[in-house]
Amino acid sequence: SQVLDTRDVQVFKVTVNGQDAQFAFGEKHSFKGTPLEITFPNELRRGQEAIVEISFESSPQSSALQWLTPEQTSGKKHPFLFSQCQ
């Protein structure tokens, strides 16, 4: 499993290597946010890569997520999302 930091996001679906994965939010903390625990559908071997895809919706209160407009990026074609919660 993997635990990620979240803050004021709604998660609709999680996949790991193209397969649906179970996920659950932990207890919300006033300033730390809410942990999102993802349970992998299959056990991974040591060194095996996993592609985790999360379908989510943020809100204006999602202070940990920040966006750059396409004009602010080096390619000038696509917006860019980044997180302050590594």
C-alpha positions in Angstrom: 0.0 0.0 0.0 0.9 3.6 -0.3 -0.1 6.6 1.8 -0.3 10.1 0.2 -1.0 13.5 1.8 -4.2 15.2 0.6 -6.1 18.4 1.5 -9.6 19.1 0.4 -9.7 16.9 -2.6 -12.4 14.5 -3.8 -11.1 11.2 -5.1 -13.2 9.3 -7.6 -11.0 6.4 -8.8 -7.5 5.0 -8.3 -5.7 2.6 -10.6 -2.3 0.9 -10.2 -0.7 -0.4 -13.4 -4.1 -0.1 -15.1 -6.1 -2.1 -12.4 -8.6 -0.7 -10.0 -7.2 -0.2 -6.5 -9.0 0.2 -3.2 -8.5 3.5 -1.4 -9.6 5.2 1.8 -9.1 8.5 3.6 -7.8 8.5 7.1 -8.6 10.9 9.9 -8.5 14.5 8.9 -6.0 16.7 10.8 -6.6 20.5 11.1 -3.4 21.6 9.5 -1.7 18.4 8.2 -4.6 17.4 5.8 -6.0 13.9 5.3 -4.0 10.8 4.5 -5.1 8.8 1.4 -4.2 5.1 1.7 -4.1 3.2 -1.6 -4.1 -0.6 -1.4 -2.4 -2.1 -4.5 -4.5 -4.7 -6.3 -1.4 -7.0 -6.7 1.7 -7.5 -4.7 4.8 -5.8 -6.3 8.2 -7.4 -6.6 11.2 -5.6 -5.2 12.3 -3.0 -7.8 9.0 -3.3 -9.8 7.6 0.0 -11.0 4.0 1.0 -10.3 2.0 3.6 -12.2 -0.5 5.1 -9.9 -3.3 7.1 -11.5 -5.7 9.1 -9.4 -8.9 10.7 -10.7 -9.7 13.6 -8.4 -11.2 17.0 -8.2 -9.6 19.8 -6.2 -11.3 22.7 -4.6 -10.3 26.3 -3.8 -9.5 25.2 -0.3 -6.9 22.7 -1.7 -4.0 24.8 -0.5 -1.4 22.1 -1.2 -2.1 22.0 -4.9 -0.9 24.8 -7.1 -1.3 25.4 -10.9 0.8 27.1 -13.5 -1.0 28.4 -16.6 0.2 27.2 -20.0 1.9 30.6 -20.4 3.9 30.0 -17.2 5.4 26.7 -18.4 8.5 26.1 -20.6 6.4 24.5 -23.4 3.6 27.1 -23.2 1.0 24.4 -24.3 -0.3 22.7 -21.1 -1.1 23.8 -17.6 1.1 22.2 -14.8 -0.1 20.9 -11.4 2.4 20.6 -8.5 2.1 19.8 -4.8 3.8 21.3 -1.8 3.1 18.1 0.2 6.0 15.8 -0.8 
